[in-house]
Structures are given as C-alpha cells and as structure tokens.
Amino acid sequence: DGHLMEVEERLKDQARAAEDRAQLERIGARVLGRTKGFGKLILFGEHFVVYKVPALVGAVAAYTDCECEVSTSGTPGVEVIDNRPAVPHYKIKKKDEGDVAIGLVLKHFGLDTEKKYSVKLTFGGDLTCVSGIGASAAQVVALSRALSYELPRPMTEDEINAAGYEGEKGYHGTPSGIDNTAATFGGLLRFQRTEGDPIFVKKQIKEPIRIVYASTGITASTTEVVGDVRAKKEADPAWFDGLLQKYCAIVAKAESAIDEADLVTLGKLMDENHLLCQELTVSCKELDDLVLAARSAGAIGAKMSGTGRGGLMLALTPTEESQNAVQAALEKLAPQVWTTMLA
C-alpha cells in the first residue's frame, strides 16, 4: 500500500512539474511573441527612397525575437547570444555594425553598460538573416520591444519604431527608416522620407499577394552601395534625375495596381523597376539570372529587392501553383528560397 501511494505521489509530482514546465513555456512564448520584429521586402523604391520619394514595402511573416535580462548586480557589459538563422558569413560580416546598433538602442533607453548595467540578449526567431530582408531592423525592433517589456517601460508602437530607428544607424549610417517601420508595424506600407518625420500609410490589400524570394548568397554592405549611388548622382545629376522621374511614375502606378488588386499590372511594373535598378548599377549577374529564371517559371513580375549587388530578389506569383513552380525553379539556382504572403 505504502509503495502504491509513493508511486502515486511521484506521478503527481511529475504531472505537476510537467504542468509547471508547460506554463513556463507558455509564458516564455507569450513574452517572445511581444518582442517580434518582422522582416521586409522592398516591392518598389530601393535607393530612390533615400531621396524623399515614395516606396512600397511589404513585411514578411518571418520575424526575429529577443530575450533580454538586465541587472545592476553583475559585471557591467553586454553579452549577445545570436541564435538567428543566417546565410553563411552574414553574422561575421555584420557583427561590428550589429554591436554598434545594439549599443545605440541601449543608449536610447538610458542604459549605461560601461559603468552600471549588465545586459544579456538572446536573439532568435525564424527570419533568416540575408542582405535585403531587413534583418538588422528586425533585430533592433525586437530588442526595443524586449527592453520595453523587461525594464518595464511601456511604449507606443511609434516609440518602438523610433528606438529601432536609432539602432538602424549602427548598420546604415543614415537609415531611410523604411526597414524599422515595416519591422514594427508589419503589413504593406507606403513610405516616404521628408525633412521631418517620415510619412507612412498602411495599405489595405484586397487579395493576399503571393511572393517567392531568393538569396544570391552574397552579403553586400548597404552603406557602401548607397554611398556609391550617391557618388554617381553627384557626378551626373541629370542622369539620376531622369531615372528618378521614371521611378516616380512606376511607383504611382504600382500603388494604384495594389489598390485595384491588379496583379498583372503590378508584375509588369516590378519588371520595369528592376530595369531601373540595372541602370543604377545596383543589380548584378546573380540577381539578373534569378529574375529571368523566375519569369521563365511563370512569375508575372520579378526584381531585385533591397541593397542589391547581391542580397535578394523577389517574384510575384498569382496562384499557389505558380508560387510552387517558381520556388522549384529558383531552388536549382539559389542557395536559399522562401515563400511568403503579403496580406
């Protein structure tokens, strides 16, 4: 009898422990759920957006999250554990910029990690870090959300976005603000820089937009490529202005196509935007090859997305069948291929 009771008690203890574990996991998942920063794809406007014209950007479903521990009892400093999935060499190449970005966010929150605070950060999530997906913005927005929760310091979405923008300066020098805005708010946005605060409008989409996106496996430095475009603009203002005018016409039509759920027109405009990127010299053979392969496999539009000279391209696929066909075609050429829906 005593033995039976002992077994029953042991089983009850195990069940209680399992329940406690499950509860902790639920709490953990809920906390991490509050720290998400989304990845993004620029649909229209890379490089031109820097010069205060509108761009259209879609947040992807994949995200970075962040767990954060702040204390005044440990040795001051920052420990970063980076468990984000990434393309080869991405994290090594971006580490110095990332350290600066994290430092800028901590400073924005008033945390002096040289003298007072010990901070431990663990980054995770399912967003694969690759040039063009806005991984840096997803990281600093996730960090800002985690700090807001941990300290605690309740913040509005606009305040989270502003903290993310500070962090983006570590990666981009003078960021456009487009990546942190998409990382914070999600959805499909029209974004425009001004002399003051940027203007962004969340677009309503009638039908989900199916996208396939693929990596060239090349990590480019945004700061370098943006600087190179600026040098070309300064060397030949008339040439750049001509491209800018063409782009403004494309993005206006693209916004109308999104409003009217006219995917065929949207696809053609993506093709035209890619041509402008080629003229800007920010595309490359690897991107062009993937764009052509996607169109051959049934994409109704395809273009590079983001910084260029490597990084990502995206393809517009109207149906699940075409999305699968384009994904299969790109997987033969690209080291990584993903699908998403803009909704």
VEXKOL-604619 format. One record per residue (C-alpha): residue in one letter; x negated, y, z. Coordinates in steps of 0.05 Angstrom, whole numbers, plus 5000, padded with zeros to 4 digits. Layout:
<rs>
aXYZ;...
</rs>
This chain:
<rs>
d500050005000;g494550485021;h490950324956;l497150474914;m498151144950;e490851314937;v491651154863;e498051574860;e494552164895;r488652104847;l493352104787;k497052714816;d490353074825;q488352914754;a495053154727;r494453804768;a487353904743;a489653794671;e495354294682;d490354804710;r485754694651;a491554774602;q493655414638;l486555694635;e486255534561;r492955874550;i490556494588;g483956484550;a487556424483;r492256994502;v486457434523;l482457274460;g488857394420;r488758114446;t481658214422;k482458074348;g479258484293;f481358294223;g477158214161;k478958614099;l478358624024;i477959273985;l483059193928;f481459873896;g476360413911;e469660153935;h464460713931;f469461223905;v472961233973;v466761574003;y468562193960;k475362313991;v479861963940;p484961423960;a483160693965;l487560083975;v485359554025;g488458914049;a486858584116;v485857834112;a488757344162;a481957134188;y479257514249;t473457604298;d474857564372;c470657764432;e470057534504;c466958054549;e464158044620;v462058704653;s458758744721;t454559224763;s451358664805;g446958334752;t440658594718;p442659174672;g442658994599;v446758674543;e447057934526;v450257764460;i452457064441;d454557064368;n458656454351;r461856754288;p461456314226;a456956654174;v453656554106;p446256374111;h441656944133;y447457434145;k446557474221;i438957524216;k439358084165;k444658464203;k442158344274;d438559014284;e444559414257;g449158984299;d445359134363;v445759884348;a453259824333;i454659454399;g450459984436;l454560544404;v461160224426;l458560124498;k456260844499;h463161074474;f466160704534;g461061054580;l457460404599;d450160534614;t446959854604;e439860114617;k441060314689;k447660064714;y451759544676;s450358824658;v454658634597;k455557944567;l459057894500;t461257264463;f463757354391;g467756814357;g473956734312;d474956444243;l472657034199;t466356814161;c461257384161;v459457564090;s458058224054;g464558554033;i469458244084;g468658794136;a465458324187;s461858894222;a468359274232;a472058654256;q466358554306;v466459264335;v474159294337;a474358614373;l469058884422;s473159524433;r479459114448;a475658654495;l472659244534;s479459584538;y482258934568;e476358774614;l475059454645;p481259534644;r482360174604;p489060164567;m488160464497;t492760624439;e491360294371;d488660974347;e483760984405;i481560274390;n480560484317;a476461094339;a471960654383;g471060174325;y469060754280;e463560954329;g460860234326;e461160234249;k456060804249;g450860284272;y452059884208;h453660424157;g450661084178;t456661484155;p462360984151;s468561134108;g472960894164;i476760424118;d474059774148;n475359934221;t482360184203;a484059524168;a480759124225;t485159484276;f491859534241;g492058944193;g496758944133;l495859314067;l493560034074;r492560644030;f486561004060;q483661684045;r478062074078;t478962824089;e474863374122;g478563204186;d481562534207;p482662014152;i489761924125;f492261214123;v499060954104;k501360234117;k504459974052;q510659524052;i509758924007;k515958623975;e512757943960;p506457643992;i500357753948;r496157123939;i488657233936;v482656783926;y475957083947;a468956813939;s461956973961;t455857043917;g451656833978;i447757483971;t447757974030;a446958694007;s445559304051;t451559774048;t447260364069;e442360244012;v447560133958;v451760733979;g445361153980;d443560913910;v450561113883;r449761793916;a442961893882;k446061723814;k451762203827;e446962763844;a442562613784;d448562643736;p454762973767;a458662993701;w457862243690;f460162083761;d465962563756;g468362223693;l468461543729;l471861853789;q477562143746;k478561463713;y478761133782;c483961633809;a488561453751;i487560703764;v488960743839;a495361163829;k498060633781;a495860073827;e499760373885;s506060413841;a504959683819;i504659463892;d511059863908;e514559533850;a511658833862;d508958853791;l503158353798;v501558323724;t500059063721;l496359023787;g491858483759;k490258893696;l488459483740;m483759053782;d480258863717;e479559603700;n476859763769;h471559213761;l469259543696;l468260203733;c464159833786;q459859553730;e458860253703;l456860483773;t451659923772;v454259613836;s456458953805;c451358413788;k450957783744;e453257333801;l459457753814;d460957813739;d460357063729;l465356923786;v470157453760;l470157143690;a470956433718;a476956653759;r480356973699;s478956353656;a482155923710;g488556323710;a487556933755;i491557523729;g486258003753;a479357953786;k474058443810;m468258523858;s470258753927;g466259163977;t459059393974;g457158993911;r450358753885;g452358103919;g457658003972;l464657833949;m469457823891;l476957713893;a482157443845;l489657573842;t493656933835;p501256983828;t503056273848;e500655723894;e498655303833;s494455863803;q491356003871;n489255273877;a486655253805;v482455883814;q479855643882;a477654983849;a474255343792;l470455823838;e468255263885;k464054983827;l460055633825;a460455993892;p457455763959;q463955963996;v471056063973;w477156254014;t484556384002;t489056884037;m495757224031;l496857964039;a503758054070;
</rs>
